[in-house]
């Protein structure tokens, strides 16, 4: 049978705690903006512990939330019960989504592209399941614009960091990956979070793209 999941028990516990800390520090507003105005059928790839679920507007008639890590998936299923939009949480991998061609009006990824083995392949698979005129919303930490921070990211990514963090790479150029997968970026906001205390994962983007 094809693989539909991955297991990172220590990272799953850390991510559950750390993502909630970031939300309390202000990432919550970015999550709200990420899904604002969406409607119809949505697929969220790499749903994690479901922190985006509470922000989906009632105009979304259904969300298929794909999460490969079983512990995060269990937490996400609990979060789905409190959401305004109907949400089904399933296992699956980004490069083999359990969905038909053109099934969704929108796709959402947040802090996912950094950890995919092949982000362009995952994005092409997302493109496959989007309907004509569909849109991709993304919220990601990315490669720093400054040489010093970019070097720090490269050093960190060459160490045990990816092994400890579920495959995360701090210096990924995810916007270029979105374009390489055949999307046209229509809006893009770059920001540093948190602004006062920077780290290799502080350099972020939020945007929208269309096939």
C-alpha positions in Angstrom: 0.0 0.0 0.0 1.2 3.6 -0.7 2.6 5.5 2.3 0.1 8.1 3.5 2.0 9.5 6.5 5.2 10.2 8.4 5.9 9.9 12.1 7.8 12.6 14.0 6.6 12.2 17.7 9.0 14.6 19.3 8.6 17.3 16.7 4.8 16.9 16.8 4.8 17.7 20.6 7.2 20.6 20.1 5.3 22.0 17.1 2.0 21.9 19.0 3.5 24.0 21.8 5.6 26.3 19.6 2.8 27.1 17.1 0.5 28.2 19.9 3.2 30.5 21.3 3.7 32.1 17.9 -0.1 32.7 17.6 -0.1 34.4 21.0 2.7 36.6 19.8 0.8 37.8 16.7 0.9 35.0 14.1 -2.9 34.6 14.7 -3.5 37.7 12.6 -1.5 36.3 9.7 -3.6 33.0 9.9 -6.8 35.1 9.7 -5.5 37.0 6.7 -4.4 33.7 5.0 -7.9 32.3 4.7 -9.9 35.5 4.6 -12.4 35.7 1.7 -12.1 32.1 0.7 -15.2 30.3 -0.5 -16.3 27.0 -1.9 -14.3 23.8 -1.5 -10.8 24.1 0.0 -7.9 21.7 0.5 -5.4 22.5 3.2 -2.1 20.6 2.8 -0.1 20.0 5.9 -2.8 21.1 8.3 -0.6 20.4 11.3 -2.6 20.8 14.6 -5.4 22.7 12.9 -4.7 26.2 14.0 -6.0 27.6 10.7 -9.4 25.9 11.1 -11.0 28.5 13.4 -10.4 31.2 10.8 -12.2 29.7 7.8 -15.2 31.9 6.9 -18.7 30.4 6.6 -18.5 30.9 2.8 -16.2 27.9 2.7 -18.5 24.9 2.2 -16.0 22.3 3.1 -12.3 21.7 3.8 -10.2 18.6 3.2 -7.4 18.9 5.6 -4.4 16.6 4.8 -1.9 15.9 7.5 0.6 13.0 7.4 1.8 13.1 11.1 -0.7 11.0 13.2 -0.3 12.9 16.4 -0.8 16.3 14.8 -3.7 14.8 12.8 -5.5 13.7 16.0 -5.2 17.2 17.4 -6.4 18.7 14.2 -9.5 16.5 14.3 -10.3 17.9 17.7 -9.9 21.5 16.3 -12.1 20.7 13.4 -15.1 20.2 15.7 -14.9 23.8 16.8 -14.6 25.3 13.3 -17.4 27.3 11.5 -16.7 25.5 8.2 -17.1 21.7 7.8 -13.6 20.1 7.9 -12.6 16.6 7.2 -9.1 15.7 8.4 -7.3 12.8 6.6 -3.9 11.3 6.2 -1.9 11.9 3.1 1.3 13.3 1.5 1.6 16.5 -0.4 2.9 14.8 -3.6 0.1 12.2 -3.6 -3.1 14.0 -2.4 -6.3 12.0 -1.9 -8.3 14.1 -4.3 -9.5 14.2 -7.9 -8.3 16.6 -10.6 -9.8 20.1 -10.3 -11.8 19.2 -7.1 -11.1 22.4 -5.1 -11.6 26.1 -5.5 -8.7 27.0 -3.2 -5.7 25.4 -1.6 -3.9 26.5 1.6 -0.4 25.8 2.9 1.1 27.3 6.0 4.7 26.5 7.2 4.7 23.4 5.0 6.9 24.0 2.0 10.0 24.2 4.2 9.6 20.6 5.1 8.5 18.9 1.9 11.2 16.6 0.4 10.4 18.1 -3.0 8.3 21.3 -2.6 7.9 21.8 -6.4 6.4 18.3 -6.8 4.1 19.0 -3.9 3.0 22.3 -5.4 2.4 20.7 -8.8 0.1 18.1 -7.1 -1.8 21.0 -5.4 -2.1 22.6 -8.8 -3.6 19.3 -10.1 -6.4 19.3 -7.6 -7.3 23.0 -8.1 -10.3 23.9 -10.4 -9.7 26.3 -13.3 -9.5 29.8 -11.7 -8.6 28.3 -8.3 -6.1 30.0 -6.0 -3.3 29.0 -3.7 -2.9 30.8 -0.4 0.5 30.4 1.3 2.1 31.5 4.6 5.7 30.4 5.0 9.0 31.2 6.5 11.6 31.6 3.7 15.2 32.5 2.9 16.4 35.7 4.4 17.2 38.7 2.1 20.3 39.6 4.0 23.6 37.7 3.3 24.4 37.2 7.0 21.1 35.6 7.9 21.0 33.5 4.7 24.4 32.1 5.6 23.1 31.3 9.1 20.2 29.5 7.5 22.5 27.5 5.3 24.6 26.5 8.2 21.6 25.4 10.3 20.1 23.5 7.4 23.4 21.6 7.0 23.3 20.4 10.6 20.8 18.2 12.5 18.1 20.9 12.3 16.0 19.2 9.6 16.2 15.9 11.4 15.0 17.4 14.7 12.2 19.5 13.1 10.4 17.1 10.7 12.4 18.0 7.7 12.2 21.8 8.1 14.7 23.9 6.1 15.0 27.4 7.2 16.5 28.8 4.0 14.0 27.6 1.4 13.1 30.0 -1.3 9.4 29.0 -1.3 8.2 31.8 -3.5 10.5 30.6 -6.3 9.2 27.0 -5.8 5.6 28.3 -6.2 6.5 29.9 -9.5 8.5 26.8 -10.6 5.4 24.7 -10.1 3.4 26.7 -12.6 1.7 29.3 -10.4 1.6 33.0 -11.0 2.1 35.0 -7.7 -0.6 37.7 -7.6 0.0 39.2 -4.2 2.9 38.9 -1.8 3.7 40.4 1.6 7.1 39.9 3.2 7.4 40.4 7.0 9.7 39.5 9.9 8.2 37.7 12.8 8.8 38.5 15.6 10.2 41.8 14.5 12.2 42.5 17.7 14.0 39.2 18.2 15.1 37.7 14.9 16.0 34.1 14.2 16.6 32.0 11.1 12.9 31.3 10.9 11.8 34.9 11.3 11.7 35.8 7.6 8.2 35.1 6.3 5.8 35.6 3.4 2.1 35.5 2.9 0.6 35.5 -0.5 -1.8 34.3 -3.2 -1.1 32.6 -6.5 -3.1 31.2 -9.4 -2.3 28.4 -11.8 
